[in-house]
Each structure stands twice: as structure tokens, then as C-alpha cells.
Amino acid sequence: MDHGFVPNVYFGLDPMAVSTAILVVTYAVIIWDKLNRAIVALLGAAVMILIGVLDQHEALKGVDWNTIGLLTGMMILVSISRRSGMFQYLAIWAAKKAKANPAGILILLQLTTAVLSAALDNVTTVLLVVPVTIAIVRELDVPPYPFLFAEVFASNIGGTATLIGDPPNILIGSLAGLDFNAFLIHLAPLAIIVMVVQLGMIHLLWGRQLKSIPERQALVMGMDERAAIEDPVLLKQALAVLGLVILGFVLARPLHLEPATIAIGGAALLMLLDNWQHHAEHQSENVHKTFGDVEWITIFFFVGLFIIVHGVEVGGLLGLLAQDLIDATGGDMATAGIAILWASAVLSAIVDNIPFVATMIPLIKSMAPAFGGADAIQPLWWCLALGACLGGNGTLIGASANLIVAGLGERNGVPFRFVTYTLYGFPMMLVSIAIAHVYVWLRYF
């Protein structure tokens, strides 16, 4: 791929070898998990520039600002919406709809998590749903682990269904030029099938054994979901703006708008509605608090990662690997698609699916000429999205949502062990990928 930029690495070292080494070391330190991943990614990006694989101008070209804007905008929207109490309302409402029956609550909380993950994003959803879940299961006096485990799975499955649901989809949509509707049409039907199978597996594994005494159930039935609504005016404003934003995503193509513009525009509008009636000092305090809720670790992790992957692309490794993959699959699109699906699933379980997808996107783009152009390789994007999003369920480090649930669980005295999670999660993930295999084979190949 011609970037029009020629690396000028110190001591005349080979740009491909140097950029690959930086990528491998970055991945290794992220997996080692002793240093915050934002620090690791930013350091890797800095080394890529300092050593001469990229210059600053070229490095910034590698950052996908559409992804950054979309993530930031959605985080601001959710931060303000959360203050209204709508998410606590939903969780208590779901528990009462299930008549405080633990097995029923397990099903309804999974469905709530999946739907919210598709409409907002899965990382935000688990941050909102898990604390309420813990409160409900404590009242019922049933083990919290099955509920939290099931919510990890539901958040990643629900997130698979839409452009904004899971960070890998945001990356794929932005860098491959696929809109909100394309994700809905191609991925939502499969997400629904996988979710139904997942509900059945979780019920057989844990749901049937969950029992609570009537006195405990009465405590949950006594919870008042309306009391969870702390600001009714903000609730109406948040629902109206979220509705407008989702509508904007659906109509993005005819309106010639990018997802980042819609998300940031929606965030700015909701911030205006939340602040205009307050005096200047209160506004500053409020806006400061809202910006403080943005997951800056995730944002800067993305920025660093984009630069590292761009360095590897400029170094030439990805073009070489793309050619090898085409040769290995004999130039057959179906073989390439199935290989990408399974490789993405297994590798996304081992490394966080965000850096994996960031590395794969330019690799798949490099394959386009061999398969007849950018439009012809669309099925490969769906294979990558399904493999990465569903594969993220395989282990505790497979996706960001998993680590957040584990962290919230541990903070509340619910141990999350890597091996225990993997023994349950990996086989269930393989079932969902087998379903995806049949789906893509019948639909695209």
C-alpha cells in the first residue's frame, strides 16, 4: 500500500522489523497487565515516532478521529443520562417483571443488558447494570456470579448487533466505510439467534438451581422503580436526545453525516439542556463532572494503538501478511472468510479484541484488489466483526466489558478468577462462533 511516506529509521534499520518489534512488545506488555494499557499504547506510539518509522504528521494520519469522536460523544451522553436514574429504573423494573424469581431475573437482566449494549455500547451498559444487579441479588440472597457472568456474555452479544454496540464494530464501521444500517441488517439477526441460545445455556447451567425464599423475594417486589428516577426533567431530555442520536445514525448516509458528528452533536445538545438554566460557576462544575466521566483511558489507548498499527502498516508487514493469507486460502473468498471468523474468535479471546481488530482492518483492506475491490470484501468485514465481538467472550481479557464486570465484582466481594471464567466462557463462545459459521456460510458464501 503506497502511503507516500518513506520511513527513515535510525541506524538504517529495517522499518518492517522495527515496527513489528514495537507492536509485539506493546501486545506483550498489555497482556502482562501490570501497566495501564493507555500508558503502554502511548509509549509504543511515541517510540514509533522517535525511532523514525513515522513522523508526527504521518502518525496523526493513522488516528481514526471518527472512532474517537463517536466513543467520546456516547460516553458524554450516557454520563448525563445516568444521572436521571433511567438505568436503575430499568433493572428494578426487570426484576419485578420476573416476580422476583431468580431464574426469571437472570433472563430479563440478560435481555436488558443485550438491548442497552446494542443501543448505547457494551462497556457503558455493564457499568450501569452491574451495580444494580449486585443490589438485587443481595436482597434475594442468591450467588451473584451467574448473573455477572451472564451479563458479560449478553453485553458482548448485544454489542455485536450494531455499529455503536462494541468498540471493534466502531473501528470496522469507521475504517471500512460501513454505516449503522449495514450492521443492523447483517449482524443483528445473528445476534438475536446467539442470544436465544445463550439464554438457554445459562438457564441450564445456573438458572434452574437458583432459589430464593419468599421473604427475600418480597423485599425485591417492595423496591420502587419510580423512586430510582432522580430527575424526571433530565430523563425526558435524555430520552429525546438519545432518540435523535439513534435516528441520526440510521439516516447518516442520506444526511451525509459521520457517526462522530452525530454523537458529539447529541452530546453537546444534551449538555446545553442540562446546563443552560444554571449560572456560569455551576455550569463549569457540571461540565467538568461530565467530562470527568469520559473513559479517557480507553480514548488514549485507541489513539496510541492507531499510531502503532499505522507504523506497522507503513513498515510493510500487513501487506505481506495479506498476500500470505490470500495465497494460503487459494484466493477463495469463502475460505478466507471462515479463516478470519475462527482466527478472530480464538485470538480475540487471547488478546483484547480492540488491538486485534485495529491490526486486522488494514490487513483485510490490503486483500481487496485480489478479491475484486472494496465492495466485494464486505463479507470479510462481517466475519471479522463476529469473530472479534463474540470471541471476546472466551476469556476474562477478551473484551473491555469483561474486565469492567470483573473489576466491579471484585470490588463487591464477588471473585472473578481467570481459569474459572475460561472453563465456562470458552466452550460457550465456541458454540456462538459455530452458529456464526453456519450463518455466514449460508448468507454470504
FIMIPA-310815 format. One record per residue (C-alpha): residue in one letter; x, y, z. Coordinates in steps of 0.2 Angstrom, whole numbers, plus 5000, padded with zeros to 4 digits. Layout:
BEGIN
AXYZ
...
***
This chain:
BEGIN
M500050005000
D500850174995
H500750295009
G501850425000
F502850425016
V504550345017
P505150295035
N506850355040
V507350235054
Y508950275064
F510550175060
G509750115044
L508749985052
D507349895043
P505649985046
M504649825045
A505749735058
V505749885070
S503849925068
T503449745071
A504549735086
I503649885094
L501949805090
V502449635098
V503249725114
T501649835116
Y500549675115
A501649585127
V501549725140
I499649745138
I499449555141
W500649565155
D499349685163
K500549765176
L500549935167
N498950035162
R498549995144
A498450185139
I500250215146
V500850065136
A499950115119
L500550295121
L502350245124
G502350125109
A501650265098
A503050385105
V504450255101
M503750235084
I503950415080
L505650445090
I506450295081
G505950365064
V504650235057
L503350385057
D503550575059
Q502250665069
H501250725054
E501150545047
A500750475064
L499250585066
K498550525049
G498450355057
V497250405071
D495450375066
W494650535073
N492950475069
T493050325081
I493750445094
G492350565092
L491050435092
L491650355108
T491850525117
G490150585112
M489250425118
M490250425134
I489650605137
L487850565133
V487750415145
S488650515159
I487250645159
S485850515156
R486450405170
R486150555182
S484250545178
G484150365186
M483450285170
F484650135170
Q484250095189
Y482350105184
L482649985170
A483549855181
I482249865195
W480849855183
A481549705175
A481749615192
K479949655197
K479349595180
A480049425184
K479049425200
A480749425209
N481049245203
P482949225202
A482949125186
G481749255178
I482849395184
L484349315176
I483449305159
L482749485160
L484349565166
Q485249475151
L484049545139
T484049725147
T485949715146
A485949655127
V484749785122
L485649935131
S487349865124
A486649875106
A485850055109
L487250135119
D488850025120
N489349875130
V490649955141
T489450085147
T488049965149
V488949855161
L489550005171
L487750045173
V486849875175
V488149785187
P487949895202
V486049875202
T486249685198
I487349665214
A486049765224
I484549655218
V485449485221
R486049535238
E484149565243
L483749395235
D485249315244
V485749215228
P487549195222
P488049355211
Y489249265200
P488049185187
F487149355185
L488849445182
F489549315170
A487849315160
E487949505159
V489749495152
F489049375138
A487449475135
S488449645133
N489649575120
I488249485110
G487149635111
G488549745106
T488849645091
A487249695083
T487549875080
L488949995074
I489050085091
G488749925102
D490549865103
P492249955100
P492849835087
N491249875077
I491550065079
L493350035072
I492749925057
G491250045053
S492350195053
L493850125044
A492950015031
G491550145027
L490050045034
D488550135041
F487450105056
N486050015045
A487349895037
F487749825054
L485949815059
I485549715043
H487049605043
L487349575061
A485849605071
P484849445065
L486349335071
A486549425087
I484749385091
I484949195087
V486549185098
M485749275112
V484249155112
V485549005113
Q486549095126
L484949125137
G484648935136
M486448885140
I486449005155
H484748935161
L485348755160
L486948795169
W486348905183
G484648975181
R483748815186
Q484648795203
L484348975208
K483148985223
S482649125235
I481449125250
P479849215249
E480349345262
R481849395251
Q480849405236
A479549515245
L481049645248
V481349655229
M479549675225
G479549815238
M480849915228
D480150065220
E480750095202
R480050265201
A481050315216
A482550275206
I482150425194
E483150565202
D482750695189
P481150675178
V481550835168
L483350765163
L482550595160
K481450675146
Q482850775139
A484050625139
L482750515131
A482350645117
V484250675113
L484650485113
G483150455101
L483850595090
V485550525090
I484950345086
L483850425072
G485450515066
F486450355065
V485050275055
L484950425042
A486850455042
R487050415024
P485750515016
L486150665028
H488050645023
L488550645041
E489850535050
P489450445067
A490650555077
T489750715071
I488050645077
A488750585094
I489750745098
G488250855092
G487050755103
A488250765117
A488350955115
L486450975114
L486150865130
M487550965139
L486651135134
L484951065140
D485751015156
N486651175159
W485851325151
Q484751365167
H486251375179
H487451515182
A489151515175
E490051435190
H488851295192
Q488951265173
S490851245174
E490651125189
N489351025179
V490351015163
H491950975172
K491050825181
T490350765164
F492050765156
G492750685171
D491550535167
V492350505150
E493450355150
W494950445145
I496050285147
T495050205133
I495150355122
F497050375124
F497350185122
F496450205105
V497550355100
G499150265104
L498550105096
F498050185080
I499850265078
I500750095082
V499650005069
H499950135056
G501850115059
V501649935056
E500649965040
V501950095034
G503349975038
G502549845026
L502149695037
L500249705034
G500349705015
L501549555017
L500349455028
A498849495017
Q499749425002
D500149265013
L498349245019
I497749265000
D499049134995
A498549015010
T496649025005
G497048994987
G496149164983
D494549094989
M493349214997
A492349085007
T493949005014
A494749175019
G493049225027
I492949075038
A494849085042
I494549265048
L493049215058
W493849075068
A495649155069
S494749325075
A493749225088
V495249125096
L496449275095
S495149405102
A494949285117
I496849285120
V497249475117
D495949615119
N494949625104
I495149815101
P497049805097
F496749645087
V495449725076
A496449885074
T497849775067
M496749665056
I495749815047
P497249875036
L497649685033
I495949645026
K495949815016
S497549755008
M496649605002
A495349704992
P496249704975
A496449514975
F494549484978
G493849614966
G493849784975
A493249864992
D491349814989
A491749634986
I492649605003
Q491149665013
P490849485019
L492549485027
W492149635037
W490649545045
C491749385048
L493049495057
A491649585067
L490849425073
G492449335077
A493049485087
C491449535096
L490949355100
G492649295103
G492949425116
N491849325127
G493049175128
T494149235142
L494249375155
I495449485145
G494549465128
A493549625129
S493449785139
A491749745146
N492349585154
L493749675163
I492549805169
V491249675176
A492749585184
G493349745192
L491649795199
G491349615205
E492949605215
R492649775222
N490949705229
G491749545235
V491249435220
P492949345215
F493249335196
R494649205193
F495349195175
V495349005175
T493548985182
Y492849115169
T493849025154
L493148855159
Y491348915157
G491649055144
F492748975131
P491648825127
M490048945126
M491049065115
L491448925103
V489548875102
S489249055097
I490649055084
A489948885077
I488248975074
A489049125066
H490049005055
V488448925048
Y487649105047
V489049175036
W489249025026
L487349015021
R487149205019
Y488749255010
F489649105003
***
